[in-house]
């Protein structure tokens, strides 16, 4: 394309100023112009820098609800400063009118769209705005290409090609995504024949066209323009073929990814125009979009490659999405709106899982009204949100906010899954795959491993669904056929209307049922709700009353009965087993299937599996029969007499305290549950005895210093003690023999006290502490003797599995403490860490220090600790196969086998703990002639073998567990960039731009990492608006004849990006105004009623 030479606008501007100054008689014109230009350039640079920094603050503000509005406002100001940096640039004065007219027209369009769009249509709006940024990048690139003032260089030409290519791909991909979301294009995957061949051909063609375009002889000709247009078309095709094969349910990933592409398009324009603001802001957006895409991929347990591969749900292993499943309506339990309302009578806790069907039916307002009615009657209601529910990140949160649902009752999947068994009723509205049990139970399912909301664990569940059609994955949902699940078929909005009407007609009945429920009465039958039908019991589970003095816990709380019944157990409860923990026998028998035995003898005779909290007593062991199993939880230290008795029985005896601490056994880890309580209660007990304040303060006689607390041992109990003491305002110190504990201690707000014993490892097998050598022990005692005199409270937790506790606090150390100080010895059961410790006694030393040897703090919170233990015992039963498949091959399970104490008439537990790894030398000197044979070189220390092994394991981890992939990617990527930089002669300015880009990507990643999932949609919206800063790229090309190709392209870029800026910030503000916190729920409910 031929170009006519044009004068540099900056030169024209300076010439006009010079002429005016000469006419006015001003001297030193050249000096004045030089100073003015420097001053103006400095101010413009400051505006640009401030804008970039404020963009970071804007994205950071979107991390949480309390700062989200400020973040949006900061983004507006940052964009205004970026535009102002161009408006004040020399030479732009002639383009002011063009810019303002275009910006105002485009802003009106953007604001009109943002003000009228429905929240259900937010995904397609965001995708549409992404397309505007992409097309603006294309026009900015062509405007730059048409600017003859830009001298030709290979680098600039290549940057022009890359910028336009990314913009074209973003534009067409976003248009297709918006079409799919708006259902103009079918939402199902559309796979073109030979699409990989087509993509490969497009890429190859792009490489050829780019090579020809970079030829200086071709660049400034009509042929060059044709080559650039052809390359743009090829990348546009790639954008179309990238999104077409992706189904509608994967759109949250696609929308996030397109957000990243819009950022890349902005950064590419920054490289092309040598504009740091565009480079930095684009990198921030690209990194945030990439991180959100990764979060979405994890939410569906699929890789980015798998999503972009497309076609999910169309393979032969699954049914087409929406097709009829293998089961039918005749195989499920249906319920009417009236019956559903009946299920709500007496419910205390209700959880609702919304899905894309909620958006399609547009029934969020009616659902919010139903929630308000339930909360008015003191029913606790929460929403459970899956990360990929809907068609964009945070889609459901925006819909609920529009319906005036307080965001503090909206919970993310990870924070509510563990609590779902406590909910009386679970409601699924328009969701399918995200509540599919096959994600956990069926390894052959294409969605196996995908995180799901475990709604099936609620006591009762109702699924509102149009039909029995499958979800996006095309697989049947076993949820619909479970005994505690009922289906309410029909249009969701119509169903909501019916439910709302039934609730309004039954206000009096609802109030009476709620009041009766609060007093403990059962109304399932009276209200027409069928009681749950449990499977036939095949084994008897016995619960013994604890007989050891001071033991108030029970192995199962009443809340565990339903789950045990579902597993196929009937329950034989010794009378009064839960009394000490605050549970009555009637609470156990309420659900049926529970018999109360008058004595332990009856339980021991009739039960197949017997549970108790503590170790088996000798008379209990003697009554065990060969086919029985007894499970308990106790410390194996000093149990020789018990082991001798167990050797005489053929029954199986398991100890939950011996379960290995591996990730798969976390649900069985009773040690952690009880240790957490022990550390918490230890601090409360200490300050109940300590005669001074725990926190700093000011009184009439002066200031009061905080109490100093020293925690020895940073296991679960120690960390719990640290956290509790820190919350009481204490100054906390801690020590552990394991160096790895330092980071945990410091993260809890405590100061780590290190023992000066380098080269000695204190960690044995399984992460437990090990027996230390004499050198370390001497150094440890010396450290404690130095620290302890200044402490007010000491909590010791140092224990070694199956060994006597080490004595760490001597009489001299106790004597050095102030009168009134307190020592809580949590190792008292195995001898104690203090010389004065006596189990279950509080001893006062000669100098007035109280030493407490309590061995069972968990019993002081018997109700809650029984709930925790019951959960651990239930998990053990699940691993053992439940009632129907109990035992058998499960005895050899790696989680179960270490916990077996006796089986088949023999004690199988090994009393000798695993031998800890031998301590490696801290370093070895290799002597020799040094590098290159030069003598006299200093010896070169080698790293310890364990460090080398750790590095090897770290590198190998990605292949096996997917860990460290980000770190390795950054390292390898950095090495590649460095290699290219050394191999190719890159101009210094380009290296600077690249540095800005990389640093901004890293900052963006860290800035977005902590964002609240509920704000994902506003975050994408605000970053989309920020990407509109590409308007700067169009503004820089506005000078020149209006009818020139350059100005026409620049005006198009300004218009499109301005629509994006105004519309993006306006719709973000609109969304954020919808989010509200129910700070005073009772008042809010009263206002609604």
SVG drawing of the C-alpha trace seen along z (x, -y; Angstrom):
<svg xmlns="http://www.w3.org/2000/svg" viewBox="-54 -41 102 109">
<polyline fill="none" stroke="black" stroke-width="0.4" points="0.0,0.0 1.7,-3.3 2.0,-6.1 2.2,-9.8 4.8,-11.5 3.2,-13.5 4.6,-16.0 5.2,-14.9 2.4,-16.4 4.8,-17.1 7.0,-19.2 4.0,-21.2 2.8,-21.8 6.3,-23.0 6.5,-25.3 3.2,-26.9 4.3,-27.6 7.7,-29.0 6.0,-31.4 3.7,-32.7 6.6,-33.2 8.6,-35.1 5.7,-37.4 5.3,-38.0 8.9,-39.0 9.9,-36.1 13.6,-35.3 15.4,-32.0 12.6,-30.3 14.5,-27.0 15.4,-26.7 11.8,-27.4 10.5,-24.8 13.0,-22.2 12.1,-22.8 8.4,-22.8 8.7,-19.5 10.7,-17.9 8.2,-19.1 5.2,-18.0 6.8,-14.6 7.5,-14.2 3.9,-15.0 2.5,-12.7 4.8,-9.9 3.6,-10.4 -0.1,-10.2 0.7,-7.0 2.6,-5.4 -0.1,-6.4 -2.7,-4.9 -0.8,-1.6 -0.4,-1.4 -4.1,-2.2 -5.1,0.6 -3.3,3.0 -5.2,1.4 -8.5,1.7 -8.0,5.5 -6.9,5.9 -10.0,4.1 -12.2,6.7 -10.8,9.4 -13.5,8.9 -17.0,7.4 -15.9,4.7 -13.5,3.1 -15.1,4.0 -16.8,0.7 -13.7,-1.2 -11.8,1.1 -14.3,0.3 -14.0,-3.5 -10.2,-3.2 -10.3,-1.5 -12.4,-4.4 -9.9,-7.0 -7.0,-4.9 -8.6,-4.8 -9.2,-8.5 -5.6,-9.2 -4.4,-6.9 -6.6,-8.8 -5.4,-12.1 -1.8,-11.1 -2.5,-11.1 -4.7,-14.2 -1.7,-16.2 0.8,-14.7 2.4,-17.2 0.7,-17.1 -2.6,-15.7 -4.4,-19.1 -5.7,-18.8 -7.4,-15.5 -9.3,-16.5 -12.6,-17.1 -12.4,-13.8 -11.7,-11.9 -14.4,-13.5 -17.1,-13.2 -16.3,-9.5 -15.9,-8.8 -19.2,-10.4 -21.1,-8.6 -19.5,-5.2 -19.9,-5.9 -23.6,-6.5 -23.9,-3.2 -22.0,-1.4 -23.9,-2.9 -27.2,-2.1 -26.2,1.5 -25.0,1.8 -28.1,0.2 -30.6,2.4 -29.0,5.8 -30.6,8.5 -28.3,10.3 -29.2,13.6 -27.6,12.3 -24.4,11.2 -22.2,14.0 -23.0,13.1 -22.6,9.4 -19.1,10.0 -18.2,12.1 -19.5,9.4 -17.3,6.8 -14.3,9.1 -15.0,9.0 -14.9,5.2 -11.4,5.2 -10.2,7.8 -11.6,5.8 -10.2,2.5 -6.8,4.2 -7.1,5.1 -8.0,1.6 -5.3,0.1 -2.8,2.4 -3.9,1.4 -3.8,-2.3 -0.2,-1.8 0.6,0.0 -0.8,-2.9 1.3,-5.5 4.3,-6.4 6.0,-8.2 6.8,-4.7 10.1,-3.6 10.2,0.0 12.0,2.5 11.6,6.3 10.7,6.1 7.9,3.5 6.5,5.3 6.4,8.6 4.7,6.9 2.1,5.5 1.4,9.0 1.2,10.5 -1.0,7.8 -3.5,7.9 -3.5,11.8 -4.3,11.9 -6.9,9.3 -8.5,11.1 -8.6,14.4 -10.1,12.7 -12.7,11.0 -14.0,14.0 -13.7,16.4 -15.7,13.9 -18.4,13.5 -18.8,17.3 -18.9,17.6 -21.5,14.8 -23.6,16.5 -23.5,19.8 -24.4,18.2 -27.3,16.3 -28.3,19.5 -28.0,17.9 -25.4,20.6 -26.2,24.1 -24.6,24.5 -23.6,28.1 -20.0,28.8 -19.8,28.2 -16.8,30.0 -15.8,29.3 -14.5,32.2 -10.7,32.4 -10.6,29.5 -7.0,30.2 -5.9,30.3 -7.7,27.0 -6.0,25.5 -2.6,26.8 -3.1,25.4 -4.2,22.0 -1.1,21.8 1.2,22.8 -0.4,20.3 0.0,17.6 3.7,18.4 4.1,18.1 2.2,14.8 4.1,13.4 7.4,14.2 6.4,12.5 5.0,9.5 8.3,9.0 10.2,8.5 11.0,4.7 10.2,4.6 6.7,6.0 5.9,4.3 4.9,0.8 3.0,2.0 -0.5,3.1 0.8,6.7 1.9,6.1 -1.6,4.9 -3.2,7.9 -0.8,10.2 -1.7,8.6 -5.5,8.8 -5.0,12.5 -3.2,13.2 -5.9,11.5 -8.5,13.7 -6.6,16.9 -6.4,16.0 -10.0,15.0 -10.8,18.5 -8.6,20.0 -10.7,18.1 -13.9,19.5 -12.6,23.1 -11.3,22.8 -14.7,22.0 -17.1,23.9 -16.1,27.4 -16.6,26.2 -20.0,26.9 -22.1,24.4 -21.2,25.8 -17.5,25.2 -18.2,21.5 -16.9,20.4 -13.5,21.5 -13.9,20.0 -15.1,16.6 -12.1,16.4 -9.7,17.5 -11.1,14.8 -10.6,12.3 -6.9,13.3 -6.8,13.0 -8.2,9.5 -5.4,8.6 -2.8,10.1 -4.3,8.1 -3.9,4.9 -0.3,5.8 0.5,6.6 -0.7,3.2 1.6,1.8 4.6,3.5 3.5,2.4 3.1,-1.3 5.9,-1.3 3.4,-2.3 4.2,-1.0 0.7,-1.6 -0.9,0.7 1.8,3.4 1.3,3.3 -2.5,3.2 -2.8,5.9 -0.4,8.2 -2.5,7.7 -5.6,8.7 -4.0,11.6 -2.6,13.1 -5.9,12.6 -7.9,14.3 -5.4,17.1 -5.6,17.7 -9.5,17.7 -9.4,20.2 -7.2,22.4 -9.6,22.1 -12.5,23.1 -10.6,26.0 -9.9,27.3 -13.6,26.9 -14.4,29.5 -11.2,31.6 -10.1,31.1 -7.1,29.6 -7.2,26.5 -6.1,28.7 -9.0,31.0 -11.5,28.1 -10.1,26.6 -10.1,30.0 -13.9,29.7 -16.5,32.3 -16.9,33.2 -20.1,35.1 -20.4,36.3 -18.2,39.4 -19.5,43.0 -19.0,43.4 -21.8,41.0 -25.3,40.1 -25.8,36.9 -26.4,34.0 -30.1,33.7 -30.9,37.2 -32.9,39.6 -30.9,41.5 -30.6,45.3 -33.3,45.1 -36.7,43.6 -39.3,41.6 -40.8,44.9 -37.6,45.6 -37.5,42.3 -39.6,40.9 -41.7,37.9 -43.1,35.2 -45.6,32.4 -45.3,28.8 -47.6,29.5 -45.6,32.5 -42.4,30.5 -43.7,27.8 -44.7,30.5 -41.0,31.6 -40.1,28.1 -42.3,28.2 -40.1,28.8 -36.9,28.3 -34.3,26.3 -31.6,26.1 -32.1,25.9 -29.5,25.7 -30.1,24.7 -27.9,25.6 -28.6,23.4 -27.5,24.3 -27.7,23.0 -31.4,24.0 -32.1,21.3 -30.8,18.7 -32.7,20.2 -35.9,20.2 -35.2,16.7 -36.7,17.7 -34.2,16.3 -36.6,13.6 -39.3,16.1 -36.6,18.3 -35.5,15.4 -39.0,14.8 -39.3,18.4 -36.0,18.1 -37.2,15.0 -40.4,16.8 -38.3,19.7 -35.9,17.3 -38.9,15.4 -39.8,18.6 -36.3,19.0 -35.2,21.6 -31.5,21.4 -31.0,21.2 -27.8,21.3 -26.9,21.4 -24.2,23.8 -22.3,22.5 -20.2,24.7 -17.2,22.9 -18.5,23.7 -22.3,23.4 -23.8,21.3 -22.0,20.0 -19.3,17.8 -17.3,17.6 -19.5,16.3 -22.7,16.4 -24.9,17.7 -23.7,15.2 -24.7,12.3 -28.2,13.8 -28.7,14.2 -27.4,10.7 -29.9,9.3 -32.6,11.1 -31.5,9.4 -30.1,12.6 -27.6,11.5 -24.1,12.7 -23.3,13.9 -25.8,16.8 -24.2,17.8 -21.4,20.4 -18.8,21.8 -18.6,25.6 -15.5,26.1 -16.8,24.4 -20.2,26.1 -19.6,29.7 -18.5,30.9 -21.6,29.4 -24.2,30.9 -25.0,33.9 -26.4,31.5 -29.0,30.0 -32.6,31.3 -33.5,30.5 -31.4,30.0 -32.9,28.4 -31.3,28.6 -32.6,26.0 -31.5,26.6 -28.2,28.3 -27.1,31.8 -23.4,32.7 -22.3,30.6 -24.4,32.7 -23.6,36.1 -22.4,38.8 -20.6,40.5 -17.9,37.9 -16.8,39.8 -18.2,43.3 -17.8,44.3 -14.2,44.4 -15.6,45.2 -17.6,42.0 -16.2,39.2 -16.8,36.8 -15.1,39.0 -12.9,36.9 -14.7,33.6 -15.4,31.8 -19.2,31.9 -21.6,30.5 -22.4,33.5 -26.1,32.7 -27.0,36.4 -25.6,36.3 -28.5,34.1 -31.2,35.9 -33.7,35.3 -33.2,33.8 -35.6,32.5 -34.4,31.9 -36.4,29.4 -35.9,30.5 -37.7,30.2 -37.2,33.8 -35.0,36.8 -32.6,35.6 -28.9,35.9 -26.6,32.9 -23.9,31.5 -21.6,34.5 -24.2,36.8 -24.1,39.2 -26.9,40.4 -27.1,39.0 -27.5,41.7 -28.6,38.9 -32.1,39.1 -32.5,42.7 -31.3,42.4 -33.8,43.3 -33.6,39.8 -34.1,37.9 -37.4,36.9 -38.0,35.3 -40.2,32.3 -40.6,32.2 -41.7,29.2 -40.5,25.7 -38.5,24.3 -40.3,20.9 -43.7,22.5 -42.6,24.9 -41.3,21.9 -44.6,20.1 -46.5,23.2 -44.2,23.7 -44.5,20.0 -48.3,20.1 -48.4,23.3 -46.1,21.6 -48.2,18.5 -51.4,20.6 -49.8,22.6 -48.3,19.9 -50.1,20.9 -49.4,24.6 -45.8,23.8 -45.5,21.7 -47.0,24.5 -44.7,27.1 -41.7,25.0 -42.6,24.4 -43.1,28.1 -39.9,28.9 -38.0,26.6 -39.3,28.5 -38.1,31.7 -41.4,33.3 -41.5,35.3 -44.1,34.4 -43.0,36.4 -46.1,38.6 -48.5,35.8 -47.4,33.6 -47.6,36.3 -43.8,36.6 -42.8,40.3 -40.1,41.3 -36.8,42.4 -36.7,46.0 -33.4,47.6 -31.9,50.7 -32.3,54.0 -29.8,54.3 -27.3,57.1 -25.0,56.4 -25.4,55.2 -23.3,52.3 -22.8,52.0 -22.1,48.8 -20.7,49.3 -20.9,46.9 -17.5,45.7 -16.5,46.9 -13.1,45.3 -13.2,42.4 -13.5,39.0 -14.4,40.2 -17.6,38.4 -17.4,39.1 -19.4,41.7 -18.2,43.3 -21.2,42.1 -23.5,39.1 -27.1,39.4 -26.4,37.5 -24.5,40.5 -27.5,42.9 -29.0,42.1 -25.7,42.6 -25.1,45.9 -28.6,47.1 -28.0,46.2 -24.8,48.3 -26.9,51.3 -26.3,51.4 -28.8,51.8 -27.6,50.4 -27.5,51.8 -26.9,49.0 -25.9,49.6 -28.3,47.6 -26.9,44.2 -23.9,44.3 -24.4,40.7 -25.7,39.3 -22.3,37.9 -21.9,36.2 -25.4,34.7 -27.3,37.2 -30.4,39.0 -31.3,42.6 -34.4,41.2 -32.3,39.1 -30.7,42.3 -33.9,44.2 -35.8,41.4 -35.0,42.7 -35.7,46.3 -33.4,49.3 -31.8,48.6 -32.3,50.9 -31.3,50.0 -29.5,52.7 -29.5,52.7 -25.9,53.7 -22.6,54.0 -22.8,57.8 -25.8,57.7 -24.0,55.6 -20.9,57.7 -23.0,60.8 -25.2,59.6 -23.2,57.0 -21.0,57.9 -18.9,54.7 -18.4,53.0 -17.3,49.4 -16.0,47.5 -13.9,44.4 -11.1,45.8 -9.1,49.0 -10.9,52.3 -11.1,53.3 -9.9,56.7 -13.3,58.1 -14.6,56.8 -11.8,58.6 -12.5,61.8 -16.1,61.7 -15.2,61.1 -16.0,63.9 -14.0,64.9 -16.4,63.3 -16.6,60.0 -14.7,56.8 -14.0,54.1 -12.8,50.6 -11.5,48.0 -9.1,45.1 -6.2,45.2 -2.5,44.6 -0.6,47.9 2.1,46.8 2.0,49.0 -0.6,51.5 1.3,54.7 -1.4,56.3 -4.0,55.5 -1.9,56.9 -1.4,60.1 -5.2,60.4 -5.8,59.7 -3.5,62.5 -5.9,64.9 -8.9,63.8 -9.6,64.6 -11.6,61.4 -10.4,58.5 -9.4,55.3 -8.6,52.0 -7.2,48.8 -8.1,45.7 -5.0,43.9 -2.8,46.1 -4.3,45.0 -1.4,43.7 -1.3,40.0 -1.7,40.0 -4.1,37.9 -6.5,40.7 -6.9,41.4 -7.7,37.8 -11.4,38.6 -10.2,41.3 -7.7,39.1 -9.1,39.0 -5.7,38.0 -6.0,34.7 -9.6,34.1 -8.9,34.8 -5.5,33.0 -7.1,29.9 -9.5,29.8 -6.7,30.5 -4.6,27.6 -7.6,25.2 -8.7,26.4 -5.2,26.3 -4.9,22.6 -8.3,21.9 -7.4,24.0 -4.1,22.3 -5.6,18.8 -8.3,20.0 -5.5,20.6 -3.1,17.8 -3.7,14.8 -3.1,12.1 -4.4,10.7 -3.6,12.5 -3.5,9.5 -1.9,6.1 -3.9,3.2 -4.0,-0.1 -5.4,-0.5 -5.5,-3.2 -2.1,-2.3 -0.4,-2.0 0.0,0.4 -0.3,4.2 2.1,6.3 0.7,9.3 1.3,12.8 4.1,14.8 3.2,18.3 5.7,21.0 4.4,24.0 6.7,27.0 5.9,29.2 4.1,27.8 1.9,30.7 -1.8,30.3 -2.3,29.8 0.6,27.3 -0.7,25.3 -4.1,25.2 -2.7,23.9 -0.7,21.3 -3.8,20.1 -5.9,19.9 -3.2,18.1 -2.6,15.6 -6.4,14.9 -6.3,14.1 -3.7,11.4 -0.7,13.3 2.9,13.0 3.5,16.6 6.7,18.5 7.1,22.1 9.6,24.8 9.7,28.1 12.4,30.5 11.3,30.6 12.7,27.7 9.6,28.0 7.5,26.7 9.0,23.2 6.9,22.0 3.7,23.3 4.5,21.7 5.3,18.4 2.1,18.5 0.1,18.8 1.6,15.6 4.2,17.1 7.9,16.6 9.9,19.8 12.6,20.7 15.3,22.6 17.6,25.1 21.2,24.6 21.9,28.1 22.7,27.9 22.7,31.1 20.4,33.1 17.0,33.9 14.2,34.3 11.6,35.8 11.0,39.5 8.9,41.7 5.4,40.3 6.2,36.8 6.3,37.7 9.0,36.5 11.8,39.1 14.1,39.9 16.9,37.4 20.6,38.0 22.4,36.8 24.0,33.8 20.6,32.5 19.0,33.1 21.7,31.1 21.3,28.2 17.5,28.4 17.7,28.3 20.1,25.4 17.7,23.5 14.7,24.1 16.7,23.1 17.4,19.8 13.8,19.2 11.6,20.5 12.4,18.0 10.7,15.2 7.5,17.2 4.1,17.0 2.4,20.1 4.0,23.2 2.1,25.9 4.1,29.0 2.9,31.5 6.1,33.4 5.3,37.1 6.9,39.9 4.5,42.6 4.5,45.7 7.3,44.3 7.5,42.5 7.3,38.8 10.7,37.0 11.4,35.1 12.2,31.6 11.4,29.2 13.6,29.8 13.1,28.7 15.6,25.9 13.6,24.5 10.4,24.6 12.2,22.9 13.3,20.1 9.7,19.2 7.6,16.5 5.1,17.4 1.6,17.9 3.0,19.2 1.2,22.3 2.5,25.4 0.0,27.5 1.5,30.9 -0.4,32.6 2.0,35.5 1.0,36.5 -0.6,39.7 2.8,41.1 4.8,39.7 4.9,36.0 7.4,33.5 7.8,31.8 9.5,33.3 6.5,32.3 3.8,33.8 1.3,36.2 -1.5,37.6 -4.9,36.0 -3.6,33.8 -2.6,30.2 0.7,29.9 2.0,26.7 5.8,26.5 7.7,25.0 7.9,21.6 4.2,21.5 4.1,22.7 1.1,24.8 1.8,28.0 -1.4,29.5 -1.3,33.1 -4.8,33.4 -5.0,36.4 -8.4,36.0 -9.2,32.4 -11.4,33.8 -13.9,35.0 -14.4,31.5 -16.1,30.9 -17.8,34.3 -20.7,33.4 -18.5,31.9 -15.7,34.4 -18.2,37.3 -19.5,35.8 -15.9,35.7 -15.0,39.2 -18.3,40.6 -17.3,39.1 -13.9,40.7 -15.4,44.1 -18.0,43.8 -15.2,43.2 -13.4,46.3 -16.6,48.4 -16.8,47.0 -13.2,48.1 -14.0,51.5 -16.8,52.0 -19.9,51.0 -22.3,53.5 -22.8,55.7 -19.1,56.0 -17.5,55.6 -13.9,57.0 -12.7,59.5 -10.2,57.9 -10.6,54.6 -8.5,55.9 -5.4,55.5 -6.3,51.8 -3.2,49.7 -5.3,47.4 -6.8,50.2 -3.9,52.7 -1.6,50.5 -4.6,49.9 -5.1,53.6 -3.9,54.5 -5.1,58.1 -6.7,60.5 -7.1,64.3 -5.8,65.1 -2.6,63.1 -1.3,59.6 -0.3,58.2 0.6,54.7 4.4,54.0 5.3,52.2 8.6,51.0 8.1,47.7 9.7,47.3 13.4,46.5 13.9,42.9 16.3,42.1 19.9,41.7 21.0,38.2 23.1,37.3 26.3,35.2 25.8,31.5 28.4,31.3 31.4,33.1 34.5,31.4 35.9,32.7 39.6,31.9 41.4,31.7 43.0,29.3 39.9,27.2 38.3,26.1 40.4,26.6 43.3,28.2 44.4,25.0 45.8,25.9 45.1,24.3 41.3,24.0 39.2,24.1 37.3,27.3 33.9,27.4 31.1,28.4 28.6,30.9 24.9,30.6 23.6,33.2 22.2,36.3 18.7,35.6 18.7,32.1 19.7,33.7 16.9,36.2 14.5,33.5 15.4,31.6 15.0,34.8 11.6,35.5 10.5,31.9 11.4,32.2 9.7,35.6 6.5,34.5 4.8,32.9 4.8,36.2 3.1,38.0 1.0,35.5 0.8,32.4 2.7,30.3 5.2,27.5 4.0,27.1 3.7,23.4 7.2,23.0 8.7,25.2 6.8,23.5 8.1,20.1 11.7,21.5 11.7,23.1 9.9,20.2 12.4,17.7 15.3,19.8 13.8,19.9 13.3,16.1 16.8,15.6 18.2,17.9 16.3,16.1 17.4,12.8 21.0,13.8 20.7,15.4 18.8,12.6 19.8,8.9 16.7,7.4 16.6,3.5 17.0,2.3 13.5,0.7 11.9,4.0 13.7,5.7 12.3,3.0 8.8,3.7 9.3,7.4 10.4,6.8 7.3,4.7 5.1,7.4 6.6,10.3 6.6,8.4 3.0,7.3 1.9,10.9 3.4,11.9 1.8,9.0 -1.5,9.8 -1.3,13.4 -0.7,12.6 -3.3,9.8 -6.1,12.1 -5.1,15.2 -7.1,14.2 -10.3,13.1 -13.6,14.1 -15.3,16.6 -18.6,14.7 -16.9,11.7 -15.5,13.6 -18.1,12.1 -17.5,8.5 -13.8,9.1 -14.0,10.3 -16.2,7.3 -13.9,4.7 -10.8,6.3 -12.8,6.2 -13.4,2.5 -9.7,2.0 -8.7,3.7 -10.6,0.8 -7.5,-1.2 -6.5,-0.1 -8.3,-3.3 -4.9,-4.9 -3.7,-2.9 -6.4,-4.4 -5.9,-7.9 -2.2,-7.9 -3.2,-7.4 -5.9,-10.1 -3.8,-12.9 -4.0,-13.3 -6.7,-13.6 -10.1,-12.4 -10.6,-10.4 -7.3,-8.6 -7.2,-4.8 -5.1,-5.5 -7.6,-7.9 -10.6,-5.8 -9.0,-2.7 -8.1,-4.8 -11.6,-6.2 -13.0,-2.6 -10.6,-1.5 -11.5,-4.5 -15.2,-3.8 -15.1,-0.1 -12.8,-0.5 -14.9,-3.4 -18.0,-1.2 -16.0,1.3 -14.8,-1.2 -18.1,-2.9 -20.2,0.2 -17.7,2.4 -17.4,0.0 -21.2,-0.8 -22.3,2.9 -19.7,3.7 -21.1,0.9 -24.6,2.2 -23.6,5.7 -21.7,4.6 -24.7,2.5 -26.7,5.7 -24.4,7.4 -25.5,6.8 -24.6,8.3 -27.4,9.3 -25.8,7.5 -28.9,7.7 -30.9,10.8 -33.8,10.3 -34.3,6.7 -34.0,7.5 -36.5,10.3 -38.9,8.0 -38.5,5.4 -39.3,8.0 -42.4,9.2"/>
</svg>
